[in-house]
Amino acid sequence: MNWADFFAMNGYAFYVWGSYGMALFVFMIEIILVRHKRKVTLQQLRMMRDAGESQ
């Protein structure tokens, strides 16, 4: 078997590589959303801490 046959996947390449691409896309979006949520949460905690210290 050569590389062209491997990447062609017997005619199913679009579905196979498309599935890998979509999974990678979803994983990347998940990572971005988790990092954003962490940033927002840390900002909220800092604001709460600062508000508590000023009282």
MARBA-3410 file (N, C-alpha, C, O; in Angstrom, 1 decimal):
55
0.9,-1.2,0.0,0.0,0.0,0.0,0.9,1.2,0.0,1.9,1.3,0.7 ~ 0.6,2.2,-0.8,1.3,3.4,-0.9,0.6,4.6,-0.1,-0.5,4.4,0.3 ~ 1.2,5.7,0.0,0.6,6.8,0.7,-0.6,7.4,0.1,-1.6,7.8,0.8 ~ -0.7,7.4,-1.2,-1.9,7.9,-1.9,-3.1,7.0,-1.6,-4.2,7.5,-1.3 ~ -2.9,5.7,-1.6,-4.0,4.8,-1.2,-4.4,5.0,0.3,-5.6,5.0,0.6
-3.4,5.2,1.1,-3.7,5.4,2.5,-4.6,6.7,2.7,-5.6,6.7,3.4 ~ -4.1,7.8,2.1,-4.9,9.0,2.3,-6.2,9.0,1.5,-7.1,9.8,1.9 ~ -6.4,8.2,0.5,-7.6,8.1,-0.2,-8.7,7.3,0.5,-9.9,7.5,0.4 ~ -8.2,6.4,1.4,-9.1,5.6,2.2,-10.2,4.8,1.4,-11.3,4.7,1.9 ~ -9.8,4.3,0.3,-10.7,3.5,-0.5,-12.0,4.3,-0.9,-13.1,3.7,-0.9
-11.9,5.6,-1.1,-13.1,6.4,-1.5,-13.8,7.0,-0.3,-14.7,7.8,-0.5 ~ -13.4,6.7,0.9,-14.0,7.3,2.1,-13.2,8.4,2.7,-13.4,8.8,3.9 ~ -12.2,8.9,2.0,-11.3,9.9,2.6,-12.0,11.1,3.1,-11.7,11.7,4.1 ~ -13.0,11.6,2.3,-13.8,12.8,2.7,-14.4,12.6,4.1,-14.3,13.5,4.9 ~ -15.0,11.5,4.3,-15.7,11.2,5.6,-14.7,11.0,6.7,-14.9,11.5,7.8
-13.6,10.2,6.4,-12.6,9.9,7.5,-11.9,11.2,7.9,-11.9,11.5,9.0 ~ -11.3,11.9,6.9,-10.5,13.1,7.2,-11.4,14.2,7.7,-11.0,15.1,8.5 ~ -12.6,14.3,7.1,-13.6,15.3,7.6,-13.9,15.1,9.1,-14.1,16.0,9.8 ~ -14.1,13.8,9.5,-14.4,13.5,10.9,-13.2,13.9,11.8,-13.4,14.5,12.8 ~ -12.0,13.6,11.3,-10.8,14.0,12.1,-10.7,15.5,12.2,-10.4,16.1,13.3
-11.0,16.2,11.1,-11.0,17.7,11.1,-12.0,18.3,12.0,-11.8,19.2,12.8 ~ -13.3,17.7,12.0,-14.3,18.2,12.8,-14.0,18.0,14.3,-14.2,18.8,15.2 ~ -13.4,16.8,14.6,-13.0,16.5,16.0,-12.0,17.5,16.5,-12.0,18.0,17.6 ~ -11.0,17.7,15.6,-9.9,18.7,16.0,-10.5,20.1,16.2,-10.1,20.7,17.1 ~ -11.4,20.5,15.3,-12.1,21.8,15.5,-12.8,21.9,16.8,-12.7,22.9,17.5
-13.6,20.8,17.1,-14.3,20.8,18.4,-13.4,20.9,19.6,-13.7,21.6,20.6 ~ -12.3,20.1,19.5,-11.3,20.2,20.6,-10.7,21.5,20.8,-10.5,22.0,21.9 ~ -10.4,22.2,19.7,-9.8,23.5,19.8,-10.8,24.5,20.3,-10.4,25.4,21.1 ~ -12.1,24.4,19.9,-13.1,25.3,20.4,-13.2,25.1,22.0,-13.4,26.1,22.7 ~ -13.2,23.9,22.4,-13.4,23.5,23.8,-12.2,24.1,24.6,-12.4,24.7,25.7
-11.0,24.0,24.1,-9.8,24.6,24.8,-10.0,26.1,24.9,-9.7,26.7,25.9 ~ -10.4,26.7,23.8,-10.5,28.2,23.8,-11.6,28.6,24.8,-11.4,29.5,25.6 ~ -12.7,27.9,24.8,-13.8,28.2,25.8,-13.4,28.0,27.2,-13.7,28.8,28.1 ~ -12.7,27.0,27.5,-12.2,26.7,28.9,-11.2,27.8,29.3,-11.3,28.2,30.5 ~ -10.3,28.1,28.5,-9.4,29.2,28.8,-10.1,30.5,29.1,-9.7,31.2,30.0
-11.1,30.8,28.2,-11.8,32.1,28.4,-12.6,32.0,29.7,-12.6,33.0,30.5 ~ -13.2,30.9,30.0,-14.0,30.8,31.3,-13.1,30.9,32.5,-13.5,31.5,33.5 ~ -11.9,30.3,32.4,-10.9,30.4,33.5,-10.5,31.9,33.7,-10.5,32.4,34.8 ~ -10.3,32.6,32.6,-9.9,34.0,32.7,-11.0,34.8,33.4,-10.7,35.6,34.3 ~ -12.2,34.6,32.9,-13.4,35.4,33.5,-13.6,35.0,35.0,-13.8,35.9,35.8
-13.5,33.8,35.3,-13.6,33.3,36.7,-12.6,33.9,37.6,-12.9,34.4,38.7 ~ -11.3,33.9,37.1,-10.3,34.5,37.9,-10.5,36.0,38.1,-10.2,36.6,39.2 ~ -11.0,36.7,37.1,-11.3,38.1,37.2,-12.4,38.4,38.2,-12.3,39.3,39.0 ~ -13.4,37.5,38.2,-14.5,37.7,39.1,-14.0,37.4,40.6,-14.4,38.1,41.5 ~ -13.2,36.4,40.7,-12.6,36.2,42.1,-11.8,37.3,42.6,-11.9,37.7,43.8
-11.0,37.9,41.7,-10.2,39.1,42.1,-11.1,40.2,42.5,-10.8,40.9,43.5 ~ -12.1,40.5,41.7,-13.1,41.5,42.0,-13.7,41.3,43.4,-13.9,42.2,44.2 ~ -14.1,40.1,43.6,-14.8,39.7,44.9,-13.8,39.9,46.1,-14.2,40.4,47.1 ~ -12.6,39.5,45.9,-11.5,39.6,46.9,-11.3,41.1,47.2,-11.2,41.5,48.3 ~ -11.1,41.9,46.1,-10.9,43.3,46.3,-12.1,44.0,46.9,-11.9,44.9,47.8
-13.3,43.6,46.6,-14.5,44.2,47.2,-14.5,43.9,48.7,-14.9,44.7,49.5 ~ -14.1,42.7,49.1,-14.1,42.2,50.5,-13.0,42.9,51.3,-13.3,43.2,52.5 ~ -11.9,43.3,50.7,-10.8,43.9,51.4,-11.2,45.4,51.6,-10.7,46.0,52.6 ~ -12.0,46.0,50.8,-12.3,47.4,50.9,-13.3,47.7,52.0,-13.5,48.8,52.4 ~ -14.0,46.7,52.5,-15.0,46.9,53.5,-14.5,46.9,54.9,-15.2,47.1,55.8
END
